[in-house]
Amino acid sequence: MYLDGGSYRIATVSGTSITLNGLQPGTEYQIVVRAIIGGMYVPNSSWFYVTTLDASEEEPPVDDEPTIEEPIDKPSVEKPPIDESTDEPSVDIPLVEEPIEEEPVIDIPIAPSAPTDMRIEESSPYSIVLQWTQSDEVSSYILEYRRTSDTEGEWIQVTAPVADATSVRIEGLKPVTQYTFRLTAVNEAGTATTEMTAATTANPDALLPVKPRVRLDKKATTTTSLTIKLLAPNSRTSLDANAHYTISWNPTARNSTAPSGHVEGVTGTQFTLTDLNPGTRYRITVTPYNENGQSHDSRNRSMHTTVNATTQRYDTLRVQKLRLSMAEIFYHALHN
């Protein structure tokens, strides 16, 4: 900004030098330098006076740096005060903090990890419980199976487990059959699959209780009761501790009037049948069962009650065999 004929003219420069054109020869100018920051003038300015050459005067050689004449007091122009404590005027420049633009964060999806540690947690004749360790970055699963022997067969898809699931029960399988299971972790970035083989459903018969041996406790037998004991079938097999038994009995004679009967839910290894007829042979049947069903095997045993001595009579004698002068004779005990 410079004074020309009593008025200021403004020239703007962004570098460190400027040439003022259109000036009058032999004329003194007041030059004022003001800094502009953010479109606003900074307080305190530098100023000085410069006189242009007369047209008749010879132009002096141009130096690298212009010669600045000392300012001359002019009564018509009031000079701004200068801080005497420093060679240059003090300029207070306010600090302006420009906002830092944050770069946008791009979320790149990651494909899930494959399920690990797949294993059979429980097996029955018609279902299997499959368990695994949860995948990372998973949103859902796809669970499929097929018979292992059917290598070219189609996979059968079951209800998809939820994302945080670690086990599932697969129903509708066939007994004693080997299956292959395929579990796939899924999210928007991709899939990861784990395959497992050699999972065989159980044999239903193997889950049923074994049939016991039935033995008569002779010491506990009376005219109207029989006590039986249930024993393991052999030394390598034990009775099922959770087994229950159905025990039924009926007389072996065709036209017998002796009562028959049965009882269910028997537990333990010993049972006494009561209210029987004296001197009567009975066929006793023991059938075991548990929560998986009833055993296909039952054990039959014939036993008889003792004879009441007060009613016993012998009314038939039969010669069975003759040898020389000896005869072997047996008798049949009857009762009233």
Order of alpha helices (4+ residues) and beta strands (2+ residues): beta-beta-beta-beta-beta-beta-beta-beta-beta-beta-beta-beta-beta-beta-beta-beta-beta-beta-beta-beta-beta-beta-beta
